[in-house]
């Protein structure tokens, strides 16, 4: 899995390979799932959503 830019990523699982927006969503979801602290998950998700909506350069 690798993210390239906003809405652009590649995923190469043993059972599936895909790219583009769906791969980008898979990358975001997997990283959110792997965050250990339940308290931090909503905060990080909110930060990511706000950065995406405002087109913050941190996601590019």
mmCIF file of the N, C-alpha and C atoms, coordinates in Angstrom:
data_MODEL
# 
_entry.id   MODEL 
# 
loop_
_atom_site.group_PDB 
_atom_site.id 
_atom_site.type_symbol 
_atom_site.label_atom_id 
_atom_site.label_alt_id 
_atom_site.label_comp_id 
_atom_site.label_asym_id 
_atom_site.label_entity_id 
_atom_site.label_seq_id 
_atom_site.pdbx_PDB_ins_code 
_atom_site.Cartn_x 
_atom_site.Cartn_y 
_atom_site.Cartn_z 
_atom_site.occupancy 
_atom_site.B_iso_or_equiv 
_atom_site.pdbx_formal_charge 
_atom_site.auth_seq_id 
_atom_site.auth_comp_id 
_atom_site.auth_asym_id 
_atom_site.auth_atom_id 
_atom_site.pdbx_PDB_model_num 
ATOM 1   N N  . UNK A 1 1  ? 0.835   -1.163  0.000  1.00 0.00 ? 1  UNK A N  1 
ATOM 2   C CA . UNK A 1 1  ? 0.000   0.000   0.000  1.00 0.00 ? 1  UNK A CA 1 
ATOM 3   C C  . UNK A 1 1  ? 0.887   1.236   0.000  1.00 0.00 ? 1  UNK A C  1 
ATOM 4   N N  . UNK A 1 2  ? 0.497   2.183   -0.837 1.00 0.00 ? 2  UNK A N  1 
ATOM 5   C CA . UNK A 1 2  ? 1.204   3.460   -0.883 1.00 0.00 ? 2  UNK A CA 1 
ATOM 6   C C  . UNK A 1 2  ? 0.242   4.547   -1.318 1.00 0.00 ? 2  UNK A C  1 
ATOM 7   N N  . UNK A 1 3  ? 0.321   5.668   -0.642 1.00 0.00 ? 3  UNK A N  1 
ATOM 8   C CA . UNK A 1 3  ? -0.474  6.808   -1.052 1.00 0.00 ? 3  UNK A CA 1 
ATOM 9   C C  . UNK A 1 3  ? 0.420   7.741   -1.861 1.00 0.00 ? 3  UNK A C  1 
ATOM 10  N N  . UNK A 1 4  ? -0.090  8.219   -2.967 1.00 0.00 ? 4  UNK A N  1 
ATOM 11  C CA . UNK A 1 4  ? 0.694   9.047   -3.867 1.00 0.00 ? 4  UNK A CA 1 
ATOM 12  C C  . UNK A 1 4  ? 0.323   10.517  -3.767 1.00 0.00 ? 4  UNK A C  1 
ATOM 13  N N  . UNK A 1 5  ? -0.949  10.808  -3.638 1.00 0.00 ? 5  UNK A N  1 
ATOM 14  C CA . UNK A 1 5  ? -1.449  12.181  -3.533 1.00 0.00 ? 5  UNK A CA 1 
ATOM 15  C C  . UNK A 1 5  ? -2.900  12.103  -3.080 1.00 0.00 ? 5  UNK A C  1 
ATOM 16  N N  . UNK A 1 6  ? -3.563  13.238  -3.070 1.00 0.00 ? 6  UNK A N  1 
ATOM 17  C CA . UNK A 1 6  ? -4.983  13.258  -2.699 1.00 0.00 ? 6  UNK A CA 1 
ATOM 18  C C  . UNK A 1 6  ? -5.755  12.384  -3.677 1.00 0.00 ? 6  UNK A C  1 
ATOM 19  N N  . UNK A 1 7  ? -6.480  11.412  -3.132 1.00 0.00 ? 7  UNK A N  1 
ATOM 20  C CA . UNK A 1 7  ? -7.313  10.480  -3.908 1.00 0.00 ? 7  UNK A CA 1 
ATOM 21  C C  . UNK A 1 7  ? -6.511  9.552   -4.820 1.00 0.00 ? 7  UNK A C  1 
ATOM 22  N N  . UNK A 1 8  ? -5.227  9.414   -4.590 1.00 0.00 ? 8  UNK A N  1 
ATOM 23  C CA . UNK A 1 8  ? -4.412  8.542   -5.437 1.00 0.00 ? 8  UNK A CA 1 
ATOM 24  C C  . UNK A 1 8  ? -3.541  7.650   -4.569 1.00 0.00 ? 8  UNK A C  1 
ATOM 25  N N  . UNK A 1 9  ? -3.704  6.353   -4.764 1.00 0.00 ? 9  UNK A N  1 
ATOM 26  C CA . UNK A 1 9  ? -2.905  5.376   -4.023 1.00 0.00 ? 9  UNK A CA 1 
ATOM 27  C C  . UNK A 1 9  ? -2.899  4.071   -4.803 1.00 0.00 ? 9  UNK A C  1 
ATOM 28  N N  . UNK A 1 10 ? -2.058  3.159   -4.366 1.00 0.00 ? 10 UNK A N  1 
ATOM 29  C CA . UNK A 1 10 ? -2.020  1.819   -4.950 1.00 0.00 ? 10 UNK A CA 1 
ATOM 30  C C  . UNK A 1 10 ? -2.063  0.803   -3.816 1.00 0.00 ? 10 UNK A C  1 
ATOM 31  N N  . UNK A 1 11 ? -2.767  -0.298  -4.052 1.00 0.00 ? 11 UNK A N  1 
ATOM 32  C CA . UNK A 1 11 ? -2.888  -1.375  -3.073 1.00 0.00 ? 11 UNK A CA 1 
ATOM 33  C C  . UNK A 1 11 ? -2.576  -2.673  -3.796 1.00 0.00 ? 11 UNK A C  1 
ATOM 34  N N  . UNK A 1 12 ? -1.738  -3.479  -3.174 1.00 0.00 ? 12 UNK A N  1 
ATOM 35  C CA . UNK A 1 12 ? -1.369  -4.762  -3.750 1.00 0.00 ? 12 UNK A CA 1 
ATOM 36  C C  . UNK A 1 12 ? -1.459  -5.825  -2.651 1.00 0.00 ? 12 UNK A C  1 
ATOM 37  N N  . UNK A 1 13 ? -2.680  -6.323  -2.433 1.00 0.00 ? 13 UNK A N  1 
ATOM 38  C CA . UNK A 1 13 ? -2.904  -7.411  -1.493 1.00 0.00 ? 13 UNK A CA 1 
ATOM 39  C C  . UNK A 1 13 ? -2.713  -8.726  -2.235 1.00 0.00 ? 13 UNK A C  1 
ATOM 40  N N  . UNK A 1 14 ? -2.624  -9.815  -1.497 1.00 0.00 ? 14 UNK A N  1 
ATOM 41  C CA . UNK A 1 14 ? -2.509  -11.122 -2.144 1.00 0.00 ? 14 UNK A CA 1 
ATOM 42  C C  . UNK A 1 14 ? -3.761  -11.461 -2.942 1.00 0.00 ? 14 UNK A C  1 
ATOM 43  N N  . UNK A 1 15 ? -4.890  -10.981 -2.491 1.00 0.00 ? 15 UNK A N  1 
ATOM 44  C CA . UNK A 1 15 ? -6.165  -11.314 -3.117 1.00 0.00 ? 15 UNK A CA 1 
ATOM 45  C C  . UNK A 1 15 ? -6.715  -10.215 -4.017 1.00 0.00 ? 15 UNK A C  1 
ATOM 46  N N  . UNK A 1 16 ? -6.118  -9.032  -4.016 1.00 0.00 ? 16 UNK A N  1 
ATOM 47  C CA . UNK A 1 16 ? -6.648  -7.936  -4.824 1.00 0.00 ? 16 UNK A CA 1 
ATOM 48  C C  . UNK A 1 16 ? -5.591  -6.869  -5.073 1.00 0.00 ? 16 UNK A C  1 
ATOM 49  N N  . UNK A 1 17 ? -5.703  -6.231  -6.222 1.00 0.00 ? 17 UNK A N  1 
ATOM 50  C CA . UNK A 1 17 ? -4.851  -5.105  -6.574 1.00 0.00 ? 17 UNK A CA 1 
ATOM 51  C C  . UNK A 1 17 ? -5.749  -4.017  -7.143 1.00 0.00 ? 17 UNK A C  1 
ATOM 52  N N  . UNK A 1 18 ? -5.591  -2.817  -6.631 1.00 0.00 ? 18 UNK A N  1 
ATOM 53  C CA . UNK A 1 18 ? -6.355  -1.721  -7.192 1.00 0.00 ? 18 UNK A CA 1 
ATOM 54  C C  . UNK A 1 18 ? -5.631  -0.412  -6.949 1.00 0.00 ? 18 UNK A C  1 
ATOM 55  N N  . UNK A 1 19 ? -6.094  0.636   -7.611 1.00 0.00 ? 19 UNK A N  1 
ATOM 56  C CA . UNK A 1 19 ? -5.442  1.937   -7.507 1.00 0.00 ? 19 UNK A CA 1 
ATOM 57  C C  . UNK A 1 19 ? -6.500  3.027   -7.571 1.00 0.00 ? 19 UNK A C  1 
ATOM 58  N N  . UNK A 1 20 ? -6.067  4.243   -7.326 1.00 0.00 ? 20 UNK A N  1 
ATOM 59  C CA . UNK A 1 20 ? -6.954  5.381   -7.395 1.00 0.00 ? 20 UNK A CA 1 
ATOM 60  C C  . UNK A 1 20 ? -7.647  5.673   -6.078 1.00 0.00 ? 20 UNK A C  1 
ATOM 61  N N  . UNK A 1 21 ? -8.871  6.195   -6.183 1.00 0.00 ? 21 UNK A N  1 
ATOM 62  C CA . UNK A 1 21 ? -9.615  6.639   -5.013 1.00 0.00 ? 21 UNK A CA 1 
ATOM 63  C C  . UNK A 1 21 ? -9.926  5.495   -4.057 1.00 0.00 ? 21 UNK A C  1 
ATOM 64  N N  . UNK A 1 22 ? -10.326 4.349   -4.556 1.00 0.00 ? 22 UNK A N  1 
ATOM 65  C CA . UNK A 1 22 ? -10.655 3.214   -3.681 1.00 0.00 ? 22 UNK A CA 1 
ATOM 66  C C  . UNK A 1 22 ? -9.414  2.743   -2.908 1.00 0.00 ? 22 UNK A C  1 
ATOM 67  N N  . UNK A 1 23 ? -8.275  2.741   -3.539 1.00 0.00 ? 23 UNK A N  1 
ATOM 68  C CA . UNK A 1 23 ? -7.034  2.367   -2.853 1.00 0.00 ? 23 UNK A CA 1 
ATOM 69  C C  . UNK A 1 23 ? -6.680  3.409   -1.796 1.00 0.00 ? 23 UNK A C  1 
ATOM 70  N N  . UNK A 1 24 ? -6.919  4.667   -2.091 1.00 0.00 ? 24 UNK A N  1 
ATOM 71  C CA . UNK A 1 24 ? -6.668  5.740   -1.132 1.00 0.00 ? 24 UNK A CA 1 
ATOM 72  C C  . UNK A 1 24 ? -7.559  5.573   0.093  1.00 0.00 ? 24 UNK A C  1 
ATOM 73  N N  . UNK A 1 25 ? -8.837  5.260   -0.115 1.00 0.00 ? 25 UNK A N  1 
ATOM 74  C CA . UNK A 1 25 ? -9.747  5.016   0.999  1.00 0.00 ? 25 UNK A CA 1 
ATOM 75  C C  . UNK A 1 25 ? -9.301  3.809   1.825  1.00 0.00 ? 25 UNK A C  1 
ATOM 76  N N  . UNK A 1 26 ? -8.853  2.748   1.146  1.00 0.00 ? 26 UNK A N  1 
ATOM 77  C CA . UNK A 1 26 ? -8.377  1.555   1.853  1.00 0.00 ? 26 UNK A CA 1 
ATOM 78  C C  . UNK A 1 26 ? -7.157  1.895   2.705  1.00 0.00 ? 26 UNK A C  1 
ATOM 79  N N  . UNK A 1 27 ? -6.257  2.705   2.174  1.00 0.00 ? 27 UNK A N  1 
ATOM 80  C CA . UNK A 1 27 ? -5.070  3.118   2.914  1.00 0.00 ? 27 UNK A CA 1 
ATOM 81  C C  . UNK A 1 27 ? -5.469  3.901   4.158  1.00 0.00 ? 27 UNK A C  1 
ATOM 82  N N  . UNK A 1 28 ? -6.402  4.862   4.003  1.00 0.00 ? 28 UNK A N  1 
ATOM 83  C CA . UNK A 1 28 ? -6.851  5.677   5.133  1.00 0.00 ? 28 UNK A CA 1 
ATOM 84  C C  . UNK A 1 28 ? -7.530  4.796   6.189  1.00 0.00 ? 28 UNK A C  1 
ATOM 85  N N  . UNK A 1 29 ? -8.397  3.894   5.753  1.00 0.00 ? 29 UNK A N  1 
ATOM 86  C CA . UNK A 1 29 ? -9.117  3.022   6.682  1.00 0.00 ? 29 UNK A CA 1 
ATOM 87  C C  . UNK A 1 29 ? -8.157  2.111   7.447  1.00 0.00 ? 29 UNK A C  1 
ATOM 88  N N  . UNK A 1 30 ? -7.221  1.508   6.758  1.00 0.00 ? 30 UNK A N  1 
ATOM 89  C CA . UNK A 1 30 ? -6.275  0.617   7.418  1.00 0.00 ? 30 UNK A CA 1 
ATOM 90  C C  . UNK A 1 30 ? -5.448  1.365   8.454  1.00 0.00 ? 30 UNK A C  1 
ATOM 91  N N  . UNK A 1 31 ? -4.975  2.543   8.112  1.00 0.00 ? 31 UNK A N  1 
ATOM 92  C CA . UNK A 1 31 ? -4.186  3.304   9.068  1.00 0.00 ? 31 UNK A CA 1 
ATOM 93  C C  . UNK A 1 31 ? -5.022  3.745   10.262 1.00 0.00 ? 31 UNK A C  1 
ATOM 94  N N  . UNK A 1 32 ? -6.266  4.076   10.040 1.00 0.00 ? 32 UNK A N  1 
ATOM 95  C CA . UNK A 1 32 ? -7.146  4.441   11.143 1.00 0.00 ? 32 UNK A CA 1 
ATOM 96  C C  . UNK A 1 32 ? -7.414  3.245   12.044 1.00 0.00 ? 32 UNK A C  1 
ATOM 97  N N  . UNK A 1 33 ? -7.585  2.067   11.475 1.00 0.00 ? 33 UNK A N  1 
ATOM 98  C CA . UNK A 1 33 ? -7.814  0.846   12.255 1.00 0.00 ? 33 UNK A CA 1 
ATOM 99  C C  . UNK A 1 33 ? -6.585  0.497   13.095 1.00 0.00 ? 33 UNK A C  1 
ATOM 100 N N  . UNK A 1 34 ? -5.402  0.731   12.563 1.00 0.00 ? 34 UNK A N  1 
ATOM 101 C CA . UNK A 1 34 ? -4.178  0.344   13.258 1.00 0.00 ? 34 UNK A CA 1 
ATOM 102 C C  . UNK A 1 34 ? -3.781  1.289   14.392 1.00 0.00 ? 34 UNK A C  1 
ATOM 103 N N  . UNK A 1 35 ? -4.458  2.413   14.523 1.00 0.00 ? 35 UNK A N  1 
ATOM 104 C CA . UNK A 1 35 ? -4.192  3.308   15.648 1.00 0.00 ? 35 UNK A CA 1 
ATOM 105 C C  . UNK A 1 35 ? -4.686  2.603   16.913 1.00 0.00 ? 35 UNK A C  1 
ATOM 106 N N  . UNK A 1 36 ? -3.832  2.479   17.885 1.00 0.00 ? 36 UNK A N  1 
ATOM 107 C CA . UNK A 1 36 ? -4.139  1.672   19.057 1.00 0.00 ? 36 UNK A CA 1 
ATOM 108 C C  . UNK A 1 36 ? -5.128  2.329   20.007 1.00 0.00 ? 36 UNK A C  1 
ATOM 109 N N  . UNK A 1 37 ? -5.024  3.596   20.204 1.00 0.00 ? 37 UNK A N  1 
ATOM 110 C CA . UNK A 1 37 ? -5.849  4.271   21.192 1.00 0.00 ? 37 UNK A CA 1 
ATOM 111 C C  . UNK A 1 37 ? -7.231  4.593   20.632 1.00 0.00 ? 37 UNK A C  1 
ATOM 112 N N  . UNK A 1 38 ? -8.262  4.115   21.292 1.00 0.00 ? 38 UNK A N  1 
ATOM 113 C CA . UNK A 1 38 ? -9.632  4.416   20.871 1.00 0.00 ? 38 UNK A CA 1 
ATOM 114 C C  . UNK A 1 38 ? -9.942  5.901   21.005 1.00 0.00 ? 38 UNK A C  1 
ATOM 115 N N  . UNK A 1 39 ? -9.336  6.545   21.965 1.00 0.00 ? 39 UNK A N  1 
ATOM 116 C CA . UNK A 1 39 ? -9.571  7.973   22.182 1.00 0.00 ? 39 UNK A CA 1 
ATOM 117 C C  . UNK A 1 39 ? -9.033  8.799   21.015 1.00 0.00 ? 39 UNK A C  1 
ATOM 118 N N  . UNK A 1 40 ? -7.926  8.369   20.412 1.00 0.00 ? 40 UNK A N  1 
ATOM 119 C CA . UNK A 1 40 ? -7.307  9.134   19.338 1.00 0.00 ? 40 UNK A CA 1 
ATOM 120 C C  . UNK A 1 40 ? -7.974  8.934   17.977 1.00 0.00 ? 40 UNK A C  1 
ATOM 121 N N  . UNK A 1 41 ? -8.660  7.828   17.783 1.00 0.00 ? 41 UNK A N  1 
ATOM 122 C CA . UNK A 1 41 ? -9.254  7.541   16.473 1.00 0.00 ? 41 UNK A CA 1 
ATOM 123 C C  . UNK A 1 41 ? -10.219 8.618   16.005 1.00 0.00 ? 41 UNK A C  1 
ATOM 124 N N  . UNK A 1 42 ? -11.179 9.038   16.817 1.00 0.00 ? 42 UNK A N  1 
ATOM 125 C CA . UNK A 1 42 ? -12.096 10.084  16.340 1.00 0.00 ? 42 UNK A CA 1 
ATOM 126 C C  . UNK A 1 42 ? -11.390 11.416  16.085 1.00 0.00 ? 42 UNK A C  1 
ATOM 127 N N  . UNK A 1 43 ? -10.382 11.724  16.892 1.00 0.00 ? 43 UNK A N  1 
ATOM 128 C CA . UNK A 1 43 ? -9.638  12.968  16.702 1.00 0.00 ? 43 UNK A CA 1 
ATOM 129 C C  . UNK A 1 43 ? -8.879  12.938  15.390 1.00 0.00 ? 43 UNK A C  1 
ATOM 130 N N  . UNK A 1 44 ? -8.214  11.834  15.117 1.00 0.00 ? 44 UNK A N  1 
ATOM 131 C CA . UNK A 1 44 ? -7.450  11.714  13.883 1.00 0.00 ? 44 UNK A CA 1 
ATOM 132 C C  . UNK A 1 44 ? -8.378  11.704  12.674 1.00 0.00 ? 44 UNK A C  1 
ATOM 133 N N  . UNK A 1 45 ? -9.494  10.986  12.772 1.00 0.00 ? 45 UNK A N  1 
ATOM 134 C CA . UNK A 1 45 ? -10.453 10.969  11.675 1.00 0.00 ? 45 UNK A CA 1 
ATOM 135 C C  . UNK A 1 45 ? -10.981 12.376  11.400 1.00 0.00 ? 45 UNK A C  1 
ATOM 136 N N  . UNK A 1 46 ? -11.299 13.118  12.450 1.00 0.00 ? 46 UNK A N  1 
ATOM 137 C CA . UNK A 1 46 ? -11.786 14.484  12.286 1.00 0.00 ? 46 UNK A CA 1 
ATOM 138 C C  . UNK A 1 46 ? -10.727 15.369  11.637 1.00 0.00 ? 46 UNK A C  1 
ATOM 139 N N  . UNK A 1 47 ? -9.485  15.228  12.066 1.00 0.00 ? 47 UNK A N  1 
ATOM 140 C CA . UNK A 1 47 ? -8.398  16.005  11.454 1.00 0.00 ? 47 UNK A CA 1 
ATOM 141 C C  . UNK A 1 47 ? -8.233  15.667  9.980  1.00 0.00 ? 47 UNK A C  1 
ATOM 142 N N  . UNK A 1 48 ? -8.287  14.382  9.640  1.00 0.00 ? 48 UNK A N  1 
ATOM 143 C CA . UNK A 1 48 ? -8.174  13.963  8.238  1.00 0.00 ? 48 UNK A CA 1 
ATOM 144 C C  . UNK A 1 48 ? -9.336  14.497  7.415  1.00 0.00 ? 48 UNK A C  1 
ATOM 145 N N  . UNK A 1 49 ? -10.547 14.392  7.954  1.00 0.00 ? 49 UNK A N  1 
ATOM 146 C CA . UNK A 1 49 ? -11.728 14.873  7.233  1.00 0.00 ? 49 UNK A CA 1 
ATOM 147 C C  . UNK A 1 49 ? -11.643 16.381  7.013  1.00 0.00 ? 49 UNK A C  1 
ATOM 148 N N  . UNK A 1 50 ? -11.249 17.116  8.037  1.00 0.00 ? 50 UNK A N  1 
ATOM 149 C CA . UNK A 1 50 ? -11.135 18.572  7.902  1.00 0.00 ? 50 UNK A CA 1 
ATOM 150 C C  . UNK A 1 50 ? -10.050 18.931  6.880  1.00 0.00 ? 50 UNK A C  1 
ATOM 151 N N  . UNK A 1 51 ? -8.929  18.246  6.919  1.00 0.00 ? 51 UNK A N  1 
ATOM 152 C CA . UNK A 1 51 ? -7.858  18.502  5.952  1.00 0.00 ? 51 UNK A CA 1 
ATOM 153 C C  . UNK A 1 51 ? -8.321  18.186  4.529  1.00 0.00 ? 51 UNK A C  1 
ATOM 154 N N  . UNK A 1 52 ? -9.107  17.140  4.382  1.00 0.00 ? 52 UNK A N  1 
ATOM 155 C CA . UNK A 1 52 ? -9.597  16.776  3.055  1.00 0.00 ? 52 UNK A CA 1 
ATOM 156 C C  . UNK A 1 52 ? -10.574 17.832  2.527  1.00 0.00 ? 52 UNK A C  1 
ATOM 157 N N  . UNK A 1 53 ? -11.502 18.256  3.377  1.00 0.00 ? 53 UNK A N  1 
ATOM 158 C CA . UNK A 1 53 ? -12.520 19.237  2.963  1.00 0.00 ? 53 UNK A CA 1 
ATOM 159 C C  . UNK A 1 53 ? -11.884 20.592  2.658  1.00 0.00 ? 53 UNK A C  1 
ATOM 160 N N  . UNK A 1 54 ? -10.918 21.005  3.455  1.00 0.00 ? 54 UNK A N  1 
ATOM 161 C CA . UNK A 1 54 ? -10.282 22.318  3.260  1.00 0.00 ? 54 UNK A CA 1 
ATOM 162 C C  . UNK A 1 54 ? -9.110  22.258  2.289  1.00 0.00 ? 54 UNK A C  1 
ATOM 163 N N  . UNK A 1 55 ? -8.838  21.075  1.755  1.00 0.00 ? 55 UNK A N  1 
ATOM 164 C CA . UNK A 1 55 ? -7.734  20.866  0.817  1.00 0.00 ? 55 UNK A CA 1 
ATOM 165 C C  . UNK A 1 55 ? -6.393  21.289  1.405  1.00 0.00 ? 55 UNK A C  1 
ATOM 166 N N  . UNK A 1 56 ? -6.201  20.910  2.651  1.00 0.00 ? 56 UNK A N  1 
ATOM 167 C CA . UNK A 1 56 ? -4.958  21.173  3.345  1.00 0.00 ? 56 UNK A CA 1 
ATOM 168 C C  . UNK A 1 56 ? -3.831  20.398  2.663  1.00 0.00 ? 56 UNK A C  1 
ATOM 169 N N  . UNK A 1 57 ? -2.699  21.013  2.509  1.00 0.00 ? 57 UNK A N  1 
ATOM 170 C CA . UNK A 1 57 ? -1.566  20.405  1.803  1.00 0.00 ? 57 UNK A CA 1 
ATOM 171 C C  . UNK A 1 57 ? -0.984  19.207  2.556  1.00 0.00 ? 57 UNK A C  1 
ATOM 172 N N  . UNK A 1 58 ? -1.338  19.021  3.815  1.00 0.00 ? 58 UNK A N  1 
ATOM 173 C CA . UNK A 1 58 ? -0.789  17.905  4.596  1.00 0.00 ? 58 UNK A CA 1 
ATOM 174 C C  . UNK A 1 58 ? -1.195  16.561  4.023  1.00 0.00 ? 58 UNK A C  1 
ATOM 175 N N  . UNK A 1 59 ? -2.305  16.481  3.289  1.00 0.00 ? 59 UNK A N  1 
ATOM 176 C CA . UNK A 1 59 ? -2.740  15.206  2.702  1.00 0.00 ? 59 UNK A CA 1 
ATOM 177 C C  . UNK A 1 59 ? -2.135  14.950  1.329  1.00 0.00 ? 59 UNK A C  1 
ATOM 178 N N  . UNK A 1 60 ? -1.526  15.940  0.731  1.00 0.00 ? 60 UNK A N  1 
ATOM 179 C CA . UNK A 1 60 ? -0.940  15.746  -0.609 1.00 0.00 ? 60 UNK A CA 1 
ATOM 180 C C  . UNK A 1 60 ? 0.442   15.198  -0.537 1.00 0.00 ? 60 UNK A C  1 
# 
